[in-house]
Amino acid sequence: MTGTRDVSPNPEALAERLADAVVAIVGDAQARQGEASLVLAGGTTPRAAYELLARAPRRNAIDWTRVSILFGDERCVAPTDADSNYRMAREALLAHVPLRASAILRMRGEADPAVAAAEYAALIRDRFGATPHFDLVLLGMGPDGHTASLFPGSDPFADDDALVRAVYSESKRQWRLTLTPSAINAARTVAIALAGSEKATAFAAVSRGEGGPLHYPIEAIAPSDGQLIWFVDRSVLG
């Protein structure tokens, strides 16, 4: 396992630590280059951090008018669907901070998956170049070692140059859109947040480098020239 660990006593403290990291990393990016790009993840742990970012004092610590929002993955559902990552992010954060409408770049989960993936990849290339160096990518990890919508049993590096893939999850019986490892690993910072004892087995295996990316897709995440931070609570450590 590469990267550094930031260990919290419980999920609530983890959310606080993650929210503070977002404030610091976004602020540093804006100080360096004027704008910042933030790639959001789905899941309960990121949501708790988003809710903290939506409230003072953290809300006021970021110049949201100079932030671009992207998504690491999306379920192929309408943006109003309860399963939509965009809807979750909007309810928890986006509707509560002064973002420019043009800076919220959502994946079109309601469209044909292949078309939506190609469109999002083209949008990324247009806004951020062929190799998008996002300032911060937020990710989670499931108990099976999946991250974004890169699932076990499917080569996470397939179509890696595409930046965005449409994938069908047999276990979820659902189409998904996901950033590829090449898009994620070009980021300046990747933060992986996970809490809960149900993830301890996979985390231990990944920590030992067992299984490989085909079994634990999270192992495909290794920033080429950026930093990787694991935000975990103690229950994940077993």
C-alpha positions in Angstrom: 0.0 0.0 0.0 1.3 3.4 -0.9 0.3 6.7 0.7 0.0 8.0 4.2 -2.7 7.2 6.8 -4.8 9.7 8.8 -6.5 7.7 11.6 -9.5 9.0 13.5 -11.2 7.4 16.5 -14.6 7.2 14.9 -16.5 8.1 11.7 -17.6 11.5 13.0 -14.0 12.5 13.7 -13.0 11.1 10.3 -15.5 13.4 8.6 -14.1 16.4 10.4 -10.6 15.5 9.4 -11.6 15.0 5.7 -13.5 18.2 5.6 -10.5 20.1 7.0 -8.3 18.5 4.4 -10.7 19.6 1.6 -10.5 23.2 3.0 -6.7 23.1 3.1 -6.1 21.5 -0.3 -8.6 23.6 -2.1 -7.2 26.7 -0.5 -3.6 25.8 -1.4 -4.7 25.2 -5.0 -6.4 28.5 -5.3 -3.5 30.3 -3.8 -1.2 28.6 -6.3 -3.2 28.9 -9.5 -6.4 30.8 -8.8 -8.9 28.0 -9.3 -9.3 24.5 -7.8 -10.8 21.3 -9.1 -12.6 18.9 -6.6 -13.8 15.5 -7.6 -16.6 14.2 -5.4 -17.3 10.6 -4.3 -20.5 9.0 -3.2 -21.1 7.2 0.0 -22.0 7.9 3.6 -18.5 8.9 4.8 -18.0 11.5 2.1 -21.5 12.8 2.7 -20.8 13.5 6.3 -17.8 15.6 5.2 -19.9 17.4 2.6 -22.4 18.4 5.3 -19.7 19.9 7.4 -18.3 21.8 4.4 -21.8 23.2 3.8 -21.8 24.9 7.2 -19.8 27.7 8.8 -17.0 28.0 9.5 -15.7 25.6 6.8 -18.3 27.0 4.3 -16.7 30.4 4.6 -13.1 29.1 4.4 -13.3 28.3 0.7 -13.9 30.7 -2.2 -16.5 28.5 -3.9 -16.8 30.8 -6.9 -13.3 29.5 -7.9 -14.0 25.8 -7.5 -14.9 23.3 -10.3 -16.9 20.3 -9.1 -16.6 16.9 -10.8 -17.7 13.4 -10.0 -15.6 10.2 -9.7 -18.5 8.0 -10.6 -22.3 7.9 -11.0 -25.1 5.4 -11.2 -27.0 5.4 -14.5 -30.1 7.0 -13.1 -31.7 10.4 -13.4 -30.1 13.2 -11.3 -33.3 13.3 -9.2 -33.1 9.6 -8.3 -32.4 8.7 -4.7 -29.4 6.6 -5.9 -27.8 9.5 -7.8 -24.4 10.6 -6.4 -25.1 14.0 -7.9 -28.4 14.3 -6.0 -26.6 13.3 -2.7 -23.9 15.8 -3.3 -26.4 18.6 -4.2 -28.4 17.9 -1.1 -25.4 17.7 1.2 -23.2 20.4 -0.2 -23.7 21.9 -3.7 -27.0 23.6 -3.0 -25.6 25.4 0.1 -22.4 27.0 -1.3 -22.1 29.8 -4.0 -20.7 27.7 -6.8 -21.0 28.8 -10.4 -23.6 26.7 -12.2 -21.2 26.2 -15.1 -18.6 24.8 -12.7 -20.7 21.9 -11.6 -19.8 19.2 -14.0 -22.0 16.2 -13.4 -22.0 12.8 -15.2 -25.3 12.4 -17.2 -26.5 9.2 -15.6 -29.8 9.5 -17.4 -28.2 9.2 -20.8 -27.0 6.1 -22.7 -24.0 4.9 -20.7 -21.5 4.8 -23.5 -22.6 8.2 -24.8 -22.4 9.7 -21.3 -19.0 8.3 -20.7 -17.6 9.7 -24.0 -19.3 13.1 -23.3 -17.8 13.3 -19.8 -14.3 12.4 -21.1 -14.6 15.0 -23.8 -15.7 17.6 -21.2 -12.7 16.8 -19.0 -10.3 17.1 -21.9 -11.8 20.4 -22.9 -11.7 21.9 -19.4 -8.6 20.2 -18.0 -6.5 18.8 -20.9 -5.7 15.3 -22.1 -4.1 14.5 -18.7 -6.3 16.2 -16.1 -4.3 17.1 -13.0 -7.3 17.4 -10.6 -6.4 19.2 -7.4 -8.3 16.7 -5.2 -10.0 13.5 -5.9 -12.2 12.0 -3.1 -12.8 8.3 -3.1 -14.3 5.7 -0.9 -13.8 1.9 -0.6 -16.4 -0.8 -0.3 -16.0 -3.9 1.8 -15.1 -5.8 -1.4 -12.3 -3.4 -2.2 -14.0 -1.5 -5.0 -13.6 2.2 -5.4 -15.5 4.7 -7.6 -17.3 2.2 -9.9 -14.3 0.0 -10.4 -15.5 -3.5 -9.2 -13.7 -6.8 -8.5 -13.4 -9.2 -11.3 -13.2 -6.5 -14.0 -9.8 -5.2 -15.1 -9.7 -1.6 -13.7 -7.2 -0.7 -16.4 -9.4 -1.6 -19.3 -9.9 1.4 -21.6 -7.7 3.4 -19.2 -6.9 6.0 -21.8 -10.6 6.8 -22.1 -10.6 8.7 -18.8 -14.2 7.7 -18.2 -15.8 4.3 -18.7 -19.3 2.9 -18.7 -19.3 -0.3 -16.6 -22.0 -2.9 -15.8 -21.9 -4.2 -12.3 -23.2 -7.7 -12.2 -23.5 -7.6 -8.4 -25.4 -4.3 -8.4 -27.3 -5.2 -11.7 -26.7 -1.6 -12.8 -24.8 0.4 -15.3 -22.3 2.9 -13.9 -20.0 5.7 -15.1 -16.6 5.9 -13.6 -13.3 7.7 -13.9 -10.5 5.4 -14.9 -7.3 4.9 -12.9 -5.4 7.1 -15.4 -7.7 10.0 -14.7 -7.6 9.5 -10.9 -3.8 8.8 -10.7 -3.0 12.1 -12.5 -4.5 14.0 -9.6 -2.3 16.2 -7.4 -4.0 14.7 -4.3 -6.2 11.6 -3.9 -8.0 11.1 -0.6 -9.6 7.7 0.2 -12.0 7.8 3.1 -13.4 4.7 4.7 -15.0 3.8 8.0 -16.5 0.7 9.6 -15.3 -2.7 10.7 -16.9 -4.4 7.6 -14.1 -2.9 5.6 -11.3 -4.2 7.9 -10.6 -7.4 6.0 -10.3 -5.7 2.6 -8.2 -2.9 4.1 -5.8 -5.4 5.7 -5.4 -7.3 2.5 -4.8 -4.1 0.5 -2.3 -2.9 3.2 -0.3 -6.1 2.6 -0.5 -5.8 -1.2 -2.5 -9.0 -1.6 -5.0 -9.8 -4.3 -4.0 -7.2 -6.9 -6.2 -4.7 -8.7 -8.3 -7.4 -10.3 -9.4 -8.6 -6.9 -9.2 -5.3 -5.0 -9.6 -2.4 -7.6 -8.6 0.1 -4.9 -5.0 -1.2 -5.5 -5.1 0.5 -8.9 -5.0 3.8 -7.2 -1.5 5.1 -7.0 -1.0 8.8 -8.0 1.9 9.1 -10.5 3.1 12.4 -9.2 0.7 13.4 -6.4 0.0 12.4 -2.9 -2.3 9.7 -1.6 -4.0 10.0 1.8 -6.0 7.3 3.5 -8.6 8.7 6.0 -9.7 5.8 8.1 -11.3 5.2 11.5 -9.9 2.8 14.1 -12.5 0.1 13.3 -11.0 -0.2 9.8 -7.7 -1.2 11.3 -9.2 -4.2 13.0 
